[in-house]
């Protein structure tokens, strides 16, 4: 028997090990890709939040059914499918009442792809403290930050005479959030002697939405009359990733 014939089986063994290792790597990669795709598909919820009477339910009904539905202070969520050219999303209208908000917010935020934060443009200036308080909660939510959920602040009821434009509302919110984050930080520090770990914006700089960890946009919409305008939010939903 020649020397070549003796070594051949060992070469086959090493070749088999290399092929097996390559197969394992390929299978592992496929499994990771499938899990990633499944996770991307699961995160398809877009949550509508805002104070009571801001127009959340009207927005929900026009987006999903292209018509108004009876609006009242809801104690439960509204859900429905929104199909665009690129996405199939589940829209969830979270009740704005403080007593039930936390229950539904915590239930749906895990799979949150985006947040539509609705502001009543007519009462924005007088309600700015309450609006900023709720928005602060959204922006500093650890789950929302981890998901890198997209956020759009919808300045609703732009058809009203006393309505403020999106730039005015943006300025009002930035100023109020700048004050609020300092207050929250001092409150936590006085309780446990530690600085607030959840930072909104940048240290030693006045708060701006451009400083947020997630993308925050503004849009002007109308849901309160026959002259409905939802094109900005439809475009946003079309391109949400």
C-alpha positions in Angstrom: 0.0 0.0 0.0 1.4 3.4 -1.0 1.9 6.3 1.4 -0.6 8.4 -0.5 -3.3 5.7 0.1 -2.6 5.7 3.8 -3.0 9.5 4.2 -6.2 9.8 2.1 -8.6 8.9 4.9 -7.2 11.6 7.2 -7.6 14.2 4.5 -11.3 13.1 4.2 -11.7 13.4 7.9 -10.4 16.9 8.1 -12.5 17.9 5.0 -15.6 16.5 6.7 -14.9 18.5 9.8 -14.5 21.7 7.8 -17.7 21.0 5.9 -19.6 20.3 9.1 -18.3 23.5 10.7 -19.3 25.5 7.7 -22.8 23.9 7.8 -23.1 24.8 11.5 -22.2 28.4 10.8 -24.7 28.7 7.9 -27.5 27.2 10.0 -26.7 29.5 13.0 -26.7 32.5 10.6 -30.1 31.4 9.2 -31.6 31.0 12.7 -30.4 34.4 13.7 -31.8 36.0 10.6 -35.2 34.3 11.1 -35.3 35.5 14.7 -34.4 39.0 13.6 -37.1 39.0 11.0 -39.6 37.7 13.5 -38.7 40.4 15.9 -39.0 43.1 13.2 -42.4 41.8 12.3 -43.5 41.7 16.0 -42.6 45.3 16.5 -45.3 46.7 14.3 -47.5 48.6 16.8 -47.9 52.3 16.4 -49.4 53.9 19.5 -51.6 57.0 19.6 -51.2 58.9 22.8 -52.1 62.3 24.1 -54.3 64.1 26.6 -58.0 63.6 26.7 -59.9 65.6 24.0 -56.8 66.1 21.9 -58.4 64.3 18.9 -56.8 60.8 19.3 -59.9 58.8 18.6 -60.8 61.0 15.6 -57.4 60.5 14.2 -57.7 56.7 14.7 -61.1 56.5 13.0 -60.1 58.6 10.0 -56.9 56.7 9.5 -58.5 53.3 9.6 -62.1 53.9 8.4 -61.9 57.2 6.7 -64.9 58.5 8.6 -65.6 59.8 12.1 -66.9 57.6 14.9 -68.6 58.6 18.1 -65.9 60.1 20.3 -66.0 60.1 24.1 -63.5 59.7 27.0 -62.6 56.1 26.5 -61.6 53.7 29.3 -60.3 51.0 26.9 -58.0 51.0 23.9 -59.0 51.0 20.2 -57.0 48.8 17.8 -57.0 48.3 14.1 -54.9 47.4 11.1 -53.4 50.1 8.8 -52.0 48.8 5.5 -49.8 50.9 3.4 -47.7 50.1 0.4 -44.7 49.1 2.5 -46.1 48.2 5.9 -48.9 46.4 7.8 -49.2 48.2 11.1 -51.4 47.8 14.1 -52.6 51.2 15.3 -53.5 51.4 19.0 -55.4 54.3 20.4 -54.3 54.5 24.1 -56.9 56.1 26.5 -55.7 59.5 27.6 -57.3 59.4 31.1 -54.5 59.3 33.6 -56.2 56.6 35.6 -56.1 54.0 32.9 -53.2 55.3 30.7 -50.4 53.3 32.5 -52.2 50.0 32.1 -52.5 50.2 28.4 -49.2 51.9 27.8 -47.3 49.2 29.6 -49.3 46.5 27.7 -48.4 47.8 24.2 -45.1 49.6 24.5 -43.0 46.4 24.2 -43.8 46.0 20.5 -43.9 49.7 19.7 -42.5 50.7 16.4 -43.7 54.3 16.6 -45.7 56.8 18.7 -48.1 59.4 17.4 -48.3 62.0 20.1 -51.4 64.1 19.6 -51.5 67.7 20.8 -54.6 70.0 20.7 -53.1 73.1 18.9 -55.9 75.3 20.2 -55.2 74.7 23.9 -51.5 73.8 23.6 -50.3 76.9 25.4 -52.7 76.6 28.4 -52.2 72.8 28.7 -48.4 72.9 28.1 -47.5 71.6 31.5 -49.7 68.6 31.2 -48.6 67.9 27.6 -45.0 68.2 28.5 -45.4 65.9 31.5 -46.9 63.1 29.4 -44.4 63.7 26.6 -41.5 63.5 29.1 -42.8 60.1 30.2 -42.8 58.9 26.6 -39.3 60.2 25.7 -37.6 58.8 28.9 -39.3 55.4 28.7 -36.5 52.8 28.7 -38.5 50.5 26.4 -39.1 53.2 23.8 -35.5 54.2 23.9 -34.3 50.6 23.6 -36.7 50.0 20.6 -35.6 53.3 19.1 -39.3 53.9 18.4 -40.0 56.7 16.0 -42.1 59.6 17.4 -44.2 62.2 15.6 -45.8 65.0 17.5 -49.1 65.8 15.7 -50.3 69.4 16.1 -54.0 68.7 15.7 -57.0 71.0 15.0 -55.1 73.4 12.8 -58.4 74.6 11.4 -59.2 76.4 14.7 -58.8 80.1 14.8 -56.7 80.1 18.0 -54.5 77.1 16.9 -50.8 77.4 17.3 -48.5 76.2 14.5 -46.0 73.3 14.9 -43.0 75.6 15.3 -44.6 77.5 18.1 -45.7 74.3 19.8 -42.2 72.9 19.4 -40.6 75.9 21.0 -43.1 75.8 23.9 -42.5 72.1 24.5 -38.7 72.4 24.4 -38.8 75.2 27.0 -41.2 73.3 29.3 -39.2 70.0 28.9 -36.0 71.8 29.7 -37.5 73.0 33.0 -39.2 69.6 33.7 -36.1 67.5 33.3 -34.2 69.6 35.9 -37.1 69.3 38.3 -37.3 65.5 37.8 -33.6 65.1 38.3 -33.6 67.2 41.5 -36.5 65.2 42.9 -34.8 61.9 42.3 -31.5 63.1 43.7 -33.2 64.3 46.9 -34.8 60.9 47.3 -31.9 58.6 46.9 -28.9 60.9 46.7 -28.2 59.9 43.1 -28.4 61.6 39.8 -31.2 60.7 37.4 -29.8 57.9 35.2 -32.4 58.7 32.5 -31.1 61.7 30.7 -33.3 63.7 28.4 -31.2 65.7 25.9 -27.6 66.7 26.6 -25.9 67.7 29.8 -25.4 71.4 30.4 -27.3 72.3 27.2 -30.9 73.6 26.8 -33.1 70.8 25.7 -33.8 70.4 21.9 -35.7 67.6 20.3 -32.7 67.0 18.0 -30.8 65.8 21.1 -33.2 62.9 21.7 -32.0 59.3 21.3 -34.9 58.5 19.0 -36.2 60.4 15.9 -38.8 63.1 16.8 -40.7 64.8 14.1 -43.5 67.4 14.0 -46.6 67.6 11.7 -49.7 69.6 11.4 -53.0 67.7 10.9 -56.8 68.3 11.0 -59.3 65.8 12.4 -62.0 68.0 13.8 -63.9 69.1 10.7 -65.1 68.0 7.3 -61.8 69.5 5.9 -59.7 66.6 7.3 -56.0 66.6 6.5 -54.0 63.5 7.4 -51.5 63.5 4.6 -48.4 64.3 6.8 -49.1 61.4 9.1 -50.0 59.0 6.3 -46.6 59.8 4.7 -44.9 59.2 8.1 -46.6 55.8 8.5 -45.7 54.9 4.9 -42.0 55.4 5.6 -41.7 54.2 9.2 -39.1 51.4 9.5 
